[in-house]
Structures are given as structure tokens and as C-alpha cells.
């Protein structure tokens, strides 16, 4: 475990294993430990890098609002700070699928593979109106909730309920003490609200990157959780077609595929 400062923020990073590097980035409100079931399946042949985005897990609070390019640069900056040599496979879950794809388009020479795990999809996203007002409102909501003690009172319970609702295989496997350490803080609540407020803008920015920049000649896989329903699976197949990617279905998994079917995630990563 280490803390690396990138862009003025202390990022919590874990590096395990040996071999070609794989970067794991979780979805909105998730933490490094949500990849725990996947890591031992990869470390025999890969160096696995997990990190918490600003306002998530144990990382410091966000300094600037997130953007697609900014999150791609964040991944590159962390790899630079780690001295990671050679191209990497980037695995992005949910909203982090936007970030992983942006990295592949902006850093093609550093991309060995791209895996999108039940990724967020916005086929026709447009830049939202009045982004400044949206951010100001989000920050005001965060300040109000934190000022009334909501994170400490409800944060861990909400986290556990959200994980349970997003799985087919049970509840939240994370240790309660670790969940309280992260989700009982105002920092994580503010980080989640900020990312959510910027969701539409980041989605629209990614579509702009798609129009301007090609993906590298590297393996791309879209891995969908089958519990999302036929409409969701159809959209995931559409994403794979758009990207020229291989489509894989974890039939028994919910949105948190890494918890319900970690083997499917590990198999989607190109061999070391």
C-alpha cells in the first residue's frame, strides 16, 4: 500500500504480483478492496495496480471536477509515479469504463488491452447546460449532508445496501471496519456526489474523443453482467460493436461482476 501524489492529490495505490501491468479502476463510490476477489487470479502472471480516485477509498479529496481526459491523465500519472514500464491493460468498471476508454484513446502506445466491465453507456450524451450551476448545487448538497452528520450515521449502511442490490451472489464481503473507515467520512460522500454531477459531461466528452481518436490495435473486451436484463445486455453488445470489441457475458453476475464472477473478469484480461 502506498500514497502517491498526482495532480495535487494523495492517491491510495496498491501494487501486487509480477508481469505485465493491469490497472483496475472501480465504479462510482467503489473502493480498491472491491477488486479483492479478482486480484489473486491475476497476480501469478500480472502486476496488478489498484487505486482510489480522489474522494474514493483512502485517497484525498478531489481538487478539480473530473473529466474524461483528466481521468486518463490520472492513470498515466500514477503509472509514471510507479515507474511502470511497458504498455498496460486497463480494466474499467461502470463509470470507470469511460476513463479506461479515454486512456486507450489518448495513450494508445501505453495500452496493451482494454476491458470494460459492465461499463456505463451513453450513446447520445450531450454536454449538459449550466455545468457551473450543476457543480455548485452538487457541492451545496454535499456540504449540507456532511454538515448534518449523514456520512457517519448512514454511509456504511448505504454502501452495504447498494452492494447487495448490485449483486446476484450475496451481500457486501468487505470487512465492516474497512467500510466504516471509508464510507463513514464526508470525503467519500463529497467525492461520489461530485463524480455523479459530472457524469453527463464526462460521457459527452468521451463521445467527442471517439470521433477524433481511434482505439489502438490492442485487444478490447466488453464484459456485461447478465442480471442487468435483455435491454442492458443489448446496449452492452452495441458498445462492443461500436468499439470493435469482443463481447462476453457473465450470465449469473449483477452489476458488480468482480464480486459475483471474478473469474470472468480475470479471463477477459489478455494473458501475461
C-alpha positions, -999 to 999 in steps of 0.1 A, spaced: 0 0 0 13 35 -9 1 71 -13 13 88 -44 7 125 -51 -6 131 -86 -23 164 -96 -20 177 -61 -40 148 -46 -27 119 -25 -38 87 -42 -41 54 -24 -24 28 -46 -18 -10 -42 6 -29 -64 8 -67 -63 22 -96 -84 47 -96 -113 45 -95 -151 27 -71 -175 7 -45 -157 -30 -44 -153 -48 -13 -139 -81 -19 -121 -104 11 -117 -138 7 -100 -171 24 -105 -188 53 -88 -185 51 -50 -164 18 -51 -130 12 -35 -98 -7 -41 -110 -36 -20 -139 -43 -43 -114 -59 -66 -101 -83 -39 -117 -115 -55 -101 -107 -89 -65 -99 -77 -53 -134 -68 -65 -147 -101 -43 -122 -120 -11 -118 -98 5 -151 -109 11 -136 -143 5 -98 -140 14 -68 -119 -19 -56 -106 -23 -19 -99 -54 -8 -79 -61 28 -70 -88 50 -55 -98 81 -74 -100 114 -55 -127 112 -29 -129 75 -30 -115 48 -8 -85 62 11 -74 89 -15 -76 125 -7 -105 148 -17 -109 160 -53 -91 192 -62 -108 197 -96 -141 183 -111 -135 150 -131 -132 149 -169 -127 120 -192 -93 133 -203 -84 142 -167 -91 107 -155 -70 93 -184 -41 116 -174 -46 105 -138 -40 68 -148 -9 78 -168 4 100 -140 1 71 -115 19 48 -138 47 73 -142 49 77 -104 51 39 -101 78 37 -128 56 12 -147 74 2 -179 57 -10 -210 20 -9 -221 -7 -18 -196 -42 -33 -197 -68 -10 -182 -99 -25 -167 -127 0 -160 -159 -9 -142 -191 11 -146 -183 49 -149 -146 40 -149 -152 24 -183 -154 60 -196 -120 67 -180 -104 35 -193 -116 40 -229 -103 76 -227 -69 64 -216 -68 39 -245 -76 67 -270 -53 93 -255 -24 69 -247 -25 43 -275 12 34 -272 7 27 -235 -23 5 -240 -19 -33 -242 -56 -40 -237 -89 -26 -226 -116 -44 -206 -149 -26 -199 -167 -44 -170 -205 -37 -171 -194 -2 -183 -216 29 -182 -230 36 -217 -244 69 -230 -249 65 -268 -261 101 -274 -247 122 -245 -245 159 -249 -227 185 -228 -251 195 -200 -264 231 -198 -251 253 -170 -223 230 -158 -211 256 -133 -245 257 -116 -247 219 -115 -214 217 -97 -223 245 -73 -256 226 -65 -238 193 -60 -212 209 -37 -240 226 -17 -258 193 -13 -226 176 -2 -219 203 23 -255 201 37 -254 163 41 -220 163 56 -229 192 80 -257 171 94 -236 140 100 -251 118 73 -218 101 63 -210 88 98 -246 79 105 -257 63 73 -227 60 49 -216 24 58 -252 11 58 -259 27 24 -228 13 10 -237 -22 21 -273 -19 8 -260 -6 -26 -236 -35 -29 -263 -60 -20 -287 -45 -46 -260 -46 -73 -251 -83 -69 -267 -117 -75 -243 -135 -52 -250 -121 -17 -241 -91 4 -211 -69 9 -180 -91 15 -158 -61 26 -148 -60 63 -171 -38 83 -142 -18 99 -129 -11 64 -163 0 51 -167 24 81 -132 38 76 -140 48 41 -178 54 39 -182 70 73 -163 100 60 -176 132 44 -147 130 19 -161 99 2 -197 113 1 -185 145 -15 -164 126 -40 -194 105 -51 -216 135 -54 -190 153 -75 -185 124 -99 -222 119 -102 -227 156 -110 -201 154 -138 -214 121 -152 -232 136 -183 -203 159 -191 -178 131 -189 -200 109 -211 -203 136 -237 -165 142 -237 -159 106 -243 -181 106 -274 -161 136 -287 -129 116 -281 -144 87 -301 -150 109 -330 -114 122 -330 -92 94 -318 -90 58 -327 -85 29 -303 -51 13 -305 -45 -21 -322 -49 -39 -288 -75 -64 -275 -107 -48 -264 -134 -67 -244 -168 -56 -232 -179 -78 -203 -215 -75 -192 -233 -87 -162 -262 -109 -173 -285 -98 -144 -289 -64 -160 -317 -77 -183 -321 -81 -220 -322 -43 -227 -290 -37 -208 -273 -67 -225 -284 -53 -259 -268 -20 -251 -236 -37 -240 -235 -57 -272 -240 -24 -290 -210 -9 -272 -189 -38 -282 -199 -34 -318 -191 3 -317 -156 -3 -303 -149 -34 -325 -146 -53 -292 -151 -89 -282 -184 -93 -262 -185 -116 -232 -214 -122 -208 -212 -131 -172 -246 -146 -171 -251 -151 -134 -235 -117 -124 -250 -84 -114 -235 -50 -120 -206 -58 -96 -192 -85 -118 -159 -85 -100 -177 -98 -69 -202 -121 -85 -179 -137 -111 -143 -126 -106 -131 -154 -129 -149 -138 -158 -130 -105 -152 -97 -123 -149 -103 -143 -181 -111 -111 -200 -76 -97 -193 -51 -106 -221 -26 -133 -210 6 -121 -194 
